[in-house]
Protein backbone atom coordinates (compact mmCIF):
# COMPACT_ATOMS: atom_id res chain seq x y z
CA UNK A 1 0.00 0.00 0.00
CA UNK A 2 1.45 3.37 -0.98
CA UNK A 3 1.80 6.39 1.30
CA UNK A 4 -1.15 8.24 -0.22
CA UNK A 5 -3.49 5.31 0.31
CA UNK A 6 -2.30 4.84 3.91
CA UNK A 7 -2.88 8.55 4.56
CA UNK A 8 -6.42 8.41 3.14
CA UNK A 9 -7.26 5.29 5.17
CA UNK A 10 -5.89 6.91 8.32
CA UNK A 11 -7.99 10.03 7.69
CA UNK A 12 -11.15 7.97 7.13
CA UNK A 13 -10.46 5.86 10.22
CA UNK A 14 -10.07 9.02 12.30
CA UNK A 15 -13.24 10.51 10.87
CA UNK A 16 -15.19 7.32 11.64
CA UNK A 17 -13.85 7.33 15.22
CA UNK A 18 -14.91 10.96 15.66
CA UNK A 19 -18.38 10.17 14.31
CA UNK A 20 -18.69 7.26 16.73
CA UNK A 21 -17.59 9.37 19.72
CA UNK A 22 -19.85 12.28 18.72
CA UNK A 23 -22.81 9.89 18.56
CA UNK A 24 -21.96 8.55 22.04
CA UNK A 25 -21.90 12.06 23.51
CA UNK A 26 -25.16 12.96 21.73
CA UNK A 27 -26.85 9.82 23.13
CA UNK A 28 -25.96 11.16 26.57
CA UNK A 29 -27.58 14.54 25.99
CA UNK A 30 -24.60 16.56 24.79
CA UNK A 31 -24.73 18.91 21.81
CA UNK A 32 -21.78 18.65 19.42
CA UNK A 33 -21.13 22.28 18.53
CA UNK A 34 -17.90 21.91 16.54
CA UNK A 35 -15.98 19.19 14.70
CA UNK A 36 -12.29 19.53 13.89
CA UNK A 37 -12.21 23.14 15.01
CA UNK A 38 -8.91 24.65 13.86
CA UNK A 39 -6.95 27.70 14.85
CA UNK A 40 -3.33 28.72 14.54
CA UNK A 41 -2.86 27.31 18.06
CA UNK A 42 -4.05 23.79 17.24
CA UNK A 43 -7.09 21.65 16.51
CA UNK A 44 -9.86 20.28 18.68
CA UNK A 45 -11.50 17.11 17.38
CA UNK A 46 -14.88 17.72 19.01
CA UNK A 47 -16.38 20.52 21.05
CA UNK A 48 -19.50 19.52 22.96
CA UNK A 49 -21.81 21.45 25.22
CA UNK A 50 -24.07 20.24 28.01
CA UNK A 51 -25.97 22.98 29.79
CA UNK A 52 -23.52 25.86 30.09
CA UNK A 53 -20.41 23.64 30.25
CA UNK A 54 -18.07 23.07 27.29
CA UNK A 55 -16.24 19.80 26.64
CA UNK A 56 -13.10 19.72 24.51
CA UNK A 57 -12.63 16.18 23.26
CA UNK A 58 -9.52 14.59 21.78
CA UNK A 59 -10.38 11.43 19.83
CA UNK A 60 -7.77 8.71 19.32
CA UNK A 61 -8.15 5.40 17.55
CA UNK A 62 -5.72 2.49 17.67
CA UNK A 63 -5.65 -1.29 17.99
CA UNK A 64 -5.91 -1.03 21.81
CA UNK A 65 -7.01 1.64 24.27
CA UNK A 66 -3.48 1.75 25.72
CA UNK A 67 -1.95 2.44 22.31
CA UNK A 68 -4.58 5.10 21.61
CA UNK A 69 -3.95 6.99 24.86
CA UNK A 70 -0.17 6.84 24.29
CA UNK A 71 -0.70 8.96 21.18
CA UNK A 72 -1.79 11.94 23.29
CA UNK A 73 1.53 13.62 24.05
CA UNK A 74 2.10 16.47 26.51
CA UNK A 75 2.87 18.74 23.54
CA UNK A 76 -0.43 17.81 21.90
CA UNK A 77 -2.29 18.42 25.16
CA UNK A 78 -0.80 21.92 25.30
CA UNK A 79 -1.93 22.61 21.72
CA UNK A 80 -5.45 21.43 22.60
CA UNK A 81 -5.54 23.74 25.63
CA UNK A 82 -4.26 26.67 23.58
CA UNK A 83 -6.88 25.98 20.90
CA UNK A 84 -9.59 25.76 23.59
CA UNK A 85 -8.60 29.19 24.90
CA UNK A 86 -8.90 30.56 21.36
CA UNK A 87 -12.27 28.86 20.96
CA UNK A 88 -13.62 30.32 24.20
CA UNK A 89 -12.35 33.79 23.32
CA UNK A 90 -13.65 33.69 19.72
CA UNK A 91 -16.90 31.74 20.04
CA UNK A 92 -18.02 32.26 23.65
CA UNK A 93 -16.55 35.68 24.29
CA UNK A 94 -15.09 34.84 27.69
CA UNK A 95 -12.46 32.60 29.21
CA UNK A 96 -14.44 32.44 32.44
CA UNK A 97 -16.40 29.38 31.33
CA UNK A 98 -16.84 25.97 32.92
CA UNK A 99 -15.12 23.39 30.74
CA UNK A 100 -13.57 19.93 30.75
CA UNK A 101 -10.98 18.22 28.57
CA UNK A 102 -11.78 14.60 27.70
CA UNK A 103 -9.88 11.87 25.90
CA UNK A 104 -12.13 9.57 23.86
CA UNK A 105 -10.60 6.32 22.65
CA UNK A 106 -11.66 3.80 20.03
CA UNK A 107 -9.98 0.38 19.88
CA UNK A 108 -9.53 -1.92 16.90
CA UNK A 109 -12.83 -3.69 17.61
CA UNK A 110 -14.75 -0.40 17.58
CA UNK A 111 -15.23 -0.25 21.36
CA UNK A 112 -15.11 3.20 22.91
CA UNK A 113 -13.76 4.46 26.20
CA UNK A 114 -14.31 8.01 27.42
CA UNK A 115 -11.77 9.38 29.90
CA UNK A 116 -13.49 12.44 31.46
CA UNK A 117 -11.06 15.18 32.41
CA UNK A 118 -8.08 13.13 31.26
CA UNK A 119 -6.48 16.12 29.56
CA UNK A 120 -5.84 18.29 32.57
CA UNK A 121 -5.83 22.05 32.10
CA UNK A 122 -2.34 23.43 31.66
Phi and psi restraints in degrees (value plus and minus 20) as a CYANA .aco file:
   2 UNK   PHI    -100.0   -60.0
   2 UNK   PSI     149.2   189.2
   3 UNK   PHI     -80.5   -40.5
   3 UNK   PSI     -61.0   -21.0
   4 UNK   PHI     -83.3   -43.3
   4 UNK   PSI     -63.5   -23.5
   5 UNK   PHI     -85.9   -45.9
   5 UNK   PSI     -62.7   -22.7
   6 UNK   PHI     -80.3   -40.3
   6 UNK   PSI     -62.1   -22.1
   7 UNK   PHI     -83.1   -43.1
   7 UNK   PSI     -62.4   -22.4
   8 UNK   PHI     -85.8   -45.8
   8 UNK   PSI     -63.1   -23.1
   9 UNK   PHI     -83.3   -43.3
   9 UNK   PSI     -60.4   -20.4
  10 UNK   PHI     -83.4   -43.4
  10 UNK   PSI     -63.0   -23.0
  11 UNK   PHI     -80.8   -40.8
  11 UNK   PSI     -67.6   -27.6
  12 UNK   PHI     -85.7   -45.7
  12 UNK   PSI     -57.4   -17.4
  13 UNK   PHI     -83.3   -43.3
  13 UNK   PSI     -63.3   -23.3
  14 UNK   PHI     -84.5   -44.5
  14 UNK   PSI     -61.1   -21.1
  15 UNK   PHI     -85.1   -45.1
  15 UNK   PSI     -60.9   -20.9
  16 UNK   PHI     -84.9   -44.9
  16 UNK   PSI     -59.8   -19.8
  17 UNK   PHI     -83.9   -43.9
  17 UNK   PSI     -63.0   -23.0
  18 UNK   PHI     -82.8   -42.8
  18 UNK   PSI     -60.7   -20.7
  19 UNK   PHI     -82.2   -42.2
  19 UNK   PSI     -62.3   -22.3
  20 UNK   PHI     -84.6   -44.6
  20 UNK   PSI     -63.3   -23.3
  21 UNK   PHI     -88.2   -48.2
  21 UNK   PSI     -63.2   -23.2
  22 UNK   PHI     -78.1   -38.1
  22 UNK   PSI     -63.2   -23.2
  23 UNK   PHI     -83.1   -43.1
  23 UNK   PSI     -57.9   -17.9
  24 UNK   PHI     -84.6   -44.6
  24 UNK   PSI     -64.0   -24.0
  25 UNK   PHI     -83.5   -43.5
  25 UNK   PSI     -63.4   -23.4
  26 UNK   PHI     -83.1   -43.1
  26 UNK   PSI     -57.6   -17.6
  27 UNK   PHI     -82.1   -42.1
  27 UNK   PSI     -44.2    -4.2
  28 UNK   PHI    -118.7   -78.7
  28 UNK   PSI      -3.7    36.3
  29 UNK   PHI      70.3   110.3
  29 UNK   PSI     -10.9    29.1
  30 UNK   PHI    -108.2   -68.2
  30 UNK   PSI     129.1   169.1
  31 UNK   PHI    -119.6   -79.6
  31 UNK   PSI     108.5   148.5
  32 UNK   PHI    -106.0   -66.0
  32 UNK   PSI      94.2   134.2
  33 UNK   PHI    -121.0   -81.0
  33 UNK   PSI     -38.0     2.0
  34 UNK   PHI    -170.0  -130.0
  34 UNK   PSI     127.9   167.9
  35 UNK   PHI    -147.9  -107.9
  35 UNK   PSI     112.3   152.3
  36 UNK   PHI      28.7    68.7
  36 UNK   PSI      33.3    73.3
  37 UNK   PHI     -95.4   -55.4
  37 UNK   PSI     103.7   143.7
  38 UNK   PHI    -136.3   -96.3
  38 UNK   PSI     124.3   164.3
  39 UNK   PHI    -165.2  -125.2
  39 UNK   PSI     152.9   192.9
  40 UNK   PHI     -82.8   -42.8
  40 UNK   PSI     -40.8    -0.8
  41 UNK   PHI    -103.6   -63.6
  41 UNK   PSI     -39.2     0.8
  42 UNK   PHI     135.2   175.2
  42 UNK   PSI    -186.3  -146.3
  43 UNK   PHI    -152.0  -112.0
  43 UNK   PSI     123.8   163.8
  44 UNK   PHI    -136.5   -96.5
  44 UNK   PSI     104.3   144.3
  45 UNK   PHI     -81.2   -41.2
  45 UNK   PSI     -72.4   -32.4
  46 UNK   PHI    -158.1  -118.1
  46 UNK   PSI     119.7   159.7
  47 UNK   PHI    -138.3   -98.3
  47 UNK   PSI     102.6   142.6
  48 UNK   PHI    -137.3   -97.3
  48 UNK   PSI     141.1   181.1
  49 UNK   PHI    -157.7  -117.7
  49 UNK   PSI     117.8   157.8
  50 UNK   PHI    -158.2  -118.2
  50 UNK   PSI      93.2   133.2
  51 UNK   PHI      45.4    85.4
  51 UNK   PSI    -147.9  -107.9
  52 UNK   PHI    -120.3   -80.3
  52 UNK   PSI     -16.8    23.2
  53 UNK   PHI    -115.0   -75.0
  53 UNK   PSI     118.1   158.1
  54 UNK   PHI    -122.0   -82.0
  54 UNK   PSI     124.9   164.9
  55 UNK   PHI    -144.7  -104.7
  55 UNK   PSI     101.4   141.4
  56 UNK   PHI    -122.9   -82.9
  56 UNK   PSI      98.8   138.8
  57 UNK   PHI    -138.8   -98.8
  57 UNK   PSI     103.5   143.5
  58 UNK   PHI    -119.4   -79.4
  58 UNK   PSI     101.8   141.8
  59 UNK   PHI    -122.8   -82.8
  59 UNK   PSI     110.8   150.8
  60 UNK   PHI    -152.9  -112.9
  60 UNK   PSI     118.3   158.3
  61 UNK   PHI    -145.9  -105.9
  61 UNK   PSI     113.4   153.4
  62 UNK   PHI    -178.6  -138.6
  62 UNK   PSI    -199.6  -159.6
  63 UNK   PHI     -85.2   -45.2
  63 UNK   PSI     -51.2   -11.2
  64 UNK   PHI    -154.1  -114.1
  64 UNK   PSI     140.9   180.9
  65 UNK   PHI     -81.8   -41.8
  65 UNK   PSI     -60.7   -20.7
  66 UNK   PHI     -80.1   -40.1
  66 UNK   PSI     -64.1   -24.1
  67 UNK   PHI     -86.2   -46.2
  67 UNK   PSI     -55.7   -15.7
  68 UNK   PHI     -85.6   -45.6
  68 UNK   PSI     -66.5   -26.5
  69 UNK   PHI     -88.8   -48.8
  69 UNK   PSI     -48.9    -8.9
  70 UNK   PHI     -83.8   -43.8
  70 UNK   PSI     -41.3    -1.3
  71 UNK   PHI     -95.3   -55.3
  71 UNK   PSI     -32.7     7.3
  72 UNK   PHI    -112.4   -72.4
  72 UNK   PSI      75.3   115.3
  73 UNK   PHI    -103.7   -63.7
  73 UNK   PSI     140.1   180.1
  74 UNK   PHI     -76.7   -36.7
  74 UNK   PSI     -58.3   -18.3
  75 UNK   PHI     -83.1   -43.1
  75 UNK   PSI     -62.1   -22.1
  76 UNK   PHI     -86.5   -46.5
  76 UNK   PSI     -59.5   -19.5
  77 UNK   PHI     -79.5   -39.5
  77 UNK   PSI     -60.5   -20.5
  78 UNK   PHI     -84.2   -44.2
  78 UNK   PSI     -61.1   -21.1
  79 UNK   PHI     -83.4   -43.4
  79 UNK   PSI     -58.7   -18.7
  80 UNK   PHI     -84.3   -44.3
  80 UNK   PSI     -63.8   -23.8
  81 UNK   PHI     -84.4   -44.4
  81 UNK   PSI     -62.0   -22.0
  82 UNK   PHI     -82.6   -42.6
  82 UNK   PSI     -61.9   -21.9
  83 UNK   PHI     -85.7   -45.7
  83 UNK   PSI     -57.1   -17.1
  84 UNK   PHI     -83.9   -43.9
  84 UNK   PSI     -60.2   -20.2
  85 UNK   PHI     -81.4   -41.4
  85 UNK   PSI     -62.2   -22.2
  86 UNK   PHI     -83.2   -43.2
  86 UNK   PSI     -61.6   -21.6
  87 UNK   PHI     -80.7   -40.7
  87 UNK   PSI     -69.6   -29.6
  88 UNK   PHI     -81.4   -41.4
  88 UNK   PSI     -61.7   -21.7
  89 UNK   PHI     -85.7   -45.7
  89 UNK   PSI     -64.6   -24.6
  90 UNK   PHI     -98.0   -58.0
  90 UNK   PSI     -63.9   -23.9
  91 UNK   PHI    -117.2   -77.2
  91 UNK   PSI     -51.4   -11.4
  92 UNK   PHI    -122.0   -82.0
  92 UNK   PSI     -50.2   -10.2
  93 UNK   PHI      69.3   109.3
  93 UNK   PSI     -16.4    23.6
  94 UNK   PHI    -174.7  -134.7
  94 UNK   PSI     128.8   168.8
  95 UNK   PHI    -110.7   -70.7
  95 UNK   PSI     -32.2     7.8
  96 UNK   PHI    -104.6   -64.6
  96 UNK   PSI      49.0    89.0
  97 UNK   PHI    -153.8  -113.8
  97 UNK   PSI     117.4   157.4
  98 UNK   PHI     -88.6   -48.6
  98 UNK   PSI     106.6   146.6
  99 UNK   PHI    -170.2  -130.2
  99 UNK   PSI     143.9   183.9
 100 UNK   PHI    -162.2  -122.2
 100 UNK   PSI     128.8   168.8
 101 UNK   PHI    -133.3   -93.3
 101 UNK   PSI      93.5   133.5
 102 UNK   PHI    -128.7   -88.7
 102 UNK   PSI     129.8   169.8
 103 UNK   PHI    -124.8   -84.8
 103 UNK   PSI     113.8   153.8
 104 UNK   PHI    -145.1  -105.1
 104 UNK   PSI     100.9   140.9
 105 UNK   PHI    -132.9   -92.9
 105 UNK   PSI     125.3   165.3
 106 UNK   PHI    -148.8  -108.8
 106 UNK   PSI     106.3   146.3
 107 UNK   PHI    -112.8   -72.8
 107 UNK   PSI     158.7   198.7
 108 UNK   PHI     -83.1   -43.1
 108 UNK   PSI     -40.7    -0.7
 109 UNK   PHI    -111.6   -71.6
 109 UNK   PSI     -20.7    19.3
 110 UNK   PHI      68.7   108.7
 110 UNK   PSI     -12.6    27.4
 111 UNK   PHI     -94.4   -54.4
 111 UNK   PSI     129.5   169.5
 112 UNK   PHI    -137.3   -97.3
 112 UNK   PSI     132.4   172.4
 113 UNK   PHI    -161.1  -121.1
 113 UNK   PSI     103.6   143.6
 114 UNK   PHI    -120.4   -80.4
 114 UNK   PSI     109.5   149.5
 115 UNK   PHI    -132.0   -92.0
 115 UNK   PSI      69.5   109.5
 116 UNK   PHI     -81.7   -41.7
 116 UNK   PSI     111.3   151.3
 117 UNK   PHI      47.9    87.9
 117 UNK   PSI      -4.6    35.4
 118 UNK   PHI     -87.4   -47.4
 118 UNK   PSI     -47.2    -7.2
 119 UNK   PHI    -118.1   -78.1
 119 UNK   PSI      72.1   112.1
 120 UNK   PHI     -87.9   -47.9
 120 UNK   PSI     124.4   164.4
 121 UNK   PHI     -80.4   -40.4
 121 UNK   PSI     117.1   157.1
